[in-house]
């Protein structure tokens, strides 16, 4: 299947331990109509040396200082030539070699501009310790703390042109704010692909300390308030409660 061209963006910084598995999971996909972009934030370890080993297969590789992960993603989006854009972070990898094929099939066959799926959190030994299954979206679910896993989020490139890219003033909630803006505020149709698309190694930036968690909640609240969430204070409470079910 030819399908739509998909631009895949990997953002990396000092990721020498995980970057090669991430890259190999992209090139191991059976679907080949892709553009692969890697945006490195000026790594000081062996990340860039590892990436250079694959430079003939990587369409775009940039290594330079940036203003954080969402600034790097925006650089990738500006360079994307695909009909569809998605991200896979340096610590993540595709769950199997048919992920992009399945994503391309949905965009070819369904009337959708956004797709998301399931995600497994794994520990360093690759054991699954948490399962994120957000399920099918219905209008208004963001008001009750719902959100899809951003690493499984794919959308038409035209949406970035129409609705804007990641905003840098939302800190670690930059991905949440964009999905709120696209799906909730602008009512863009989103398709749920009931399949594990991404394996993610545990240890997100927003959860590293209590202070980071409090700051993340402040950014969440700001995103909710600015994107017409009905009761932001209540949604702040519902959002972490939804994570409890992911451990069962």
C-alpha positions as CSV (number, residue, x, y, z in Angstrom):
1,X,0.0,0.0,0.0
2,X,1.4,3.4,-1.0
3,X,-0.9,5.4,1.4
4,X,-0.3,8.9,2.5
5,X,3.3,10.1,3.1
6,X,4.0,10.2,6.9
7,X,6.6,12.5,8.4
8,X,8.0,11.0,11.6
9,X,9.8,13.4,14.0
10,X,12.2,12.2,16.7
11,X,13.4,14.8,19.2
12,X,16.6,13.8,21.1
13,X,19.0,15.1,23.7
14,X,21.7,13.0,25.3
15,X,19.8,9.8,24.4
16,X,22.8,7.6,23.6
17,X,21.2,4.7,25.5
18,X,17.9,4.6,23.6
19,X,18.3,6.4,20.3
20,X,19.4,3.4,18.3
21,X,16.5,1.3,19.2
22,X,14.2,4.2,18.3
23,X,15.8,4.6,14.9
24,X,15.7,0.9,14.2
25,X,12.0,0.7,15.0
26,X,11.3,3.4,12.4
27,X,13.4,1.8,9.7
28,X,12.0,-1.6,10.6
29,X,8.5,-0.6,9.6
30,X,7.0,-2.4,6.7
31,X,5.3,0.9,5.5
32,X,8.0,2.8,3.6
33,X,6.4,6.0,2.4
34,X,7.9,8.0,5.2
35,X,10.1,11.1,5.8
36,X,12.2,10.6,8.9
37,X,13.4,13.8,10.7
38,X,15.6,13.9,13.8
39,X,16.0,17.1,15.7
40,X,18.8,16.9,18.3
41,X,19.1,19.6,21.0
42,X,22.9,19.7,20.9
43,X,23.7,16.5,22.7
44,X,27.0,16.2,24.5
45,X,27.1,12.4,24.7
46,X,27.3,9.9,21.8
47,X,23.8,10.5,20.5
48,X,24.9,12.4,17.4
49,X,27.6,9.9,16.6
50,X,25.0,7.1,16.7
51,X,22.6,9.1,14.5
52,X,25.4,9.7,12.0
53,X,25.7,6.0,11.4
54,X,22.2,6.2,9.8
55,X,22.6,9.5,8.0
56,X,22.1,8.0,4.5
57,X,18.6,6.8,5.5
58,X,17.5,9.8,7.6
59,X,15.9,12.5,5.5
60,X,16.7,15.4,7.9
61,X,19.1,15.6,10.8
62,X,19.7,18.8,12.8
63,X,21.7,19.2,15.9
64,X,21.6,22.6,17.6
65,X,20.5,24.2,20.9
66,X,16.8,24.7,21.2
67,X,14.2,26.0,23.7
68,X,13.0,22.5,24.7
69,X,11.1,19.5,23.3
70,X,8.2,21.5,21.8
71,X,10.5,24.0,20.1
72,X,12.3,21.0,18.6
73,X,9.0,19.4,17.5
74,X,8.1,22.7,15.9
75,X,11.3,22.7,13.9
76,X,10.5,19.2,12.7
77,X,7.0,20.2,11.7
78,X,8.3,23.1,9.7
79,X,10.5,20.7,7.7
80,X,7.8,18.0,7.3
81,X,6.7,17.2,3.8
82,X,4.3,14.4,4.6
83,X,0.5,14.4,4.4
84,X,0.5,13.2,8.0
85,X,2.8,14.1,10.9
86,X,3.6,12.1,14.0
87,X,6.4,12.0,16.6
88,X,8.4,9.2,18.2
89,X,10.7,10.3,21.1
90,X,14.2,9.0,21.5
91,X,13.2,6.9,24.5
92,X,10.3,5.3,22.7
93,X,9.9,2.7,19.9
94,X,7.1,1.3,17.8
95,X,5.3,-1.7,19.3
96,X,5.6,-3.8,16.1
97,X,6.6,-3.4,12.4
98,X,3.1,-2.8,11.2
99,X,2.3,0.3,13.2
100,X,2.8,2.9,10.4
101,X,1.1,0.6,7.9
102,X,-2.0,0.5,10.1
103,X,-1.9,4.3,10.6
104,X,-1.6,4.9,6.9
105,X,-4.5,2.6,6.2
106,X,-6.8,4.5,8.6
107,X,-5.9,7.8,7.0
108,X,-6.5,6.3,3.6
109,X,-9.8,4.7,4.4
110,X,-11.4,6.8,7.2
111,X,-12.7,10.4,7.1
112,X,-10.4,11.6,9.9
113,X,-7.8,14.2,10.4
114,X,-6.4,12.9,13.7
115,X,-5.5,9.4,14.9
116,X,-4.4,8.1,18.3
117,X,-4.0,4.6,19.7
118,X,-2.7,2.7,22.8
119,X,0.6,3.0,24.6
120,X,2.5,0.7,27.0
121,X,4.9,2.0,29.6
122,X,7.8,-0.3,30.2
123,X,10.7,-0.5,32.7
124,X,14.3,-0.8,31.7
125,X,13.9,-4.6,31.3
126,X,11.0,-4.0,28.8
127,X,8.4,-5.3,31.3
128,X,5.0,-3.6,30.8
129,X,4.2,-1.8,34.0
130,X,1.3,0.5,32.9
131,X,-1.2,0.4,30.0
132,X,-2.7,3.6,28.6
133,X,-6.0,2.8,26.8
134,X,-7.9,6.0,26.4
135,X,-10.6,4.5,24.2
136,X,-12.9,6.1,21.7
137,X,-13.4,9.8,22.0
138,X,-16.7,11.5,22.4
139,X,-17.3,15.2,22.4
140,X,-16.8,16.7,25.9
141,X,-14.6,14.0,27.3
142,X,-11.7,16.4,27.8
143,X,-13.9,18.1,30.5
144,X,-13.6,14.9,32.5
145,X,-9.8,14.6,32.5
146,X,-9.7,12.5,29.3
147,X,-6.7,12.7,26.9
148,X,-5.0,10.5,24.4
149,X,-1.4,9.4,24.7
150,X,0.5,12.1,22.8
151,X,3.2,9.7,21.5
152,X,0.4,7.9,19.5
153,X,-1.0,11.2,18.2
154,X,-0.9,11.6,14.4
155,X,-2.6,14.3,12.4
156,X,-2.8,15.9,8.9
157,X,0.0,18.3,8.3
158,X,-2.6,20.9,7.2
159,X,-3.9,21.1,10.8
160,X,-0.7,22.7,11.9
161,X,-0.9,25.2,9.1
162,X,-4.5,26.0,10.1
163,X,-4.5,25.8,13.9
164,X,-0.9,26.4,14.8
165,X,2.0,24.4,16.3
166,X,3.1,23.6,19.8
167,X,3.1,26.7,22.1
168,X,6.2,27.1,24.3
169,X,4.5,28.9,27.2
170,X,2.8,25.7,28.5
171,X,5.9,23.9,29.7
172,X,5.4,20.1,30.0
173,X,1.8,20.5,29.0
174,X,2.6,21.7,25.5
175,X,1.4,18.4,24.0
176,X,-1.8,18.4,26.1
177,X,-2.6,22.0,25.1
178,X,-2.2,21.2,21.4
179,X,-4.5,18.2,21.6
180,X,-7.0,20.2,23.6
181,X,-6.9,22.9,20.9
182,X,-7.2,20.6,18.0
183,X,-9.8,18.1,19.3
184,X,-11.7,19.8,22.0
185,X,-11.7,23.5,21.1
186,X,-11.9,23.1,17.3
187,X,-13.9,19.9,17.3
188,X,-11.6,18.1,14.8
189,X,-12.6,14.5,14.3
190,X,-10.3,11.9,15.9
191,X,-10.1,8.2,15.1
192,X,-9.2,5.7,17.9
193,X,-7.0,2.9,16.6
194,X,-7.4,0.1,19.2
195,X,-3.9,-1.2,19.1
196,X,-0.6,-0.6,21.0
197,X,1.4,1.7,18.8
198,X,4.2,2.8,21.1
199,X,6.3,1.4,23.9
200,X,7.6,4.1,26.3
201,X,10.3,3.8,28.9
202,X,9.1,5.3,32.2
203,X,10.4,8.5,33.6
204,X,8.8,11.6,32.2
205,X,10.1,15.1,33.0
206,X,6.9,16.3,34.6
207,X,7.0,13.4,37.2
208,X,10.6,13.6,38.4
209,X,9.8,15.6,41.6
210,X,6.9,17.0,43.5
211,X,7.8,20.5,42.4
212,X,7.7,19.3,38.7
213,X,4.3,17.7,39.3
214,X,2.9,20.9,40.8
215,X,4.3,22.9,38.0
216,X,2.8,20.5,35.5
217,X,-0.6,20.9,37.1
218,X,-0.3,24.6,36.8
219,X,0.4,24.3,33.1
220,X,-2.5,21.8,32.7
221,X,-4.8,24.4,34.3
222,X,-3.6,27.1,32.0
223,X,-4.2,24.9,29.0
224,X,-7.7,24.0,30.2
225,X,-8.7,27.6,31.0
226,X,-7.5,28.8,27.6
227,X,-9.2,26.1,25.6
228,X,-12.7,26.3,27.1
229,X,-12.6,23.3,29.5
230,X,-15.9,23.7,31.4
231,X,-14.6,23.4,35.0
232,X,-10.8,23.5,35.0
233,X,-10.4,22.9,38.7
234,X,-12.5,19.8,38.6
235,X,-10.8,18.5,35.5
236,X,-7.4,19.0,37.2
237,X,-8.6,16.5,39.8
238,X,-10.1,14.0,37.3
239,X,-7.0,13.9,35.1
240,X,-4.6,12.1,37.4
241,X,-7.4,9.8,38.7
242,X,-7.7,8.4,35.2
243,X,-4.1,7.2,35.4
244,X,-4.9,4.8,38.3
245,X,-6.8,2.4,36.0
246,X,-3.7,2.2,33.7
247,X,-2.0,0.0,36.3
248,X,-4.6,-2.7,36.2
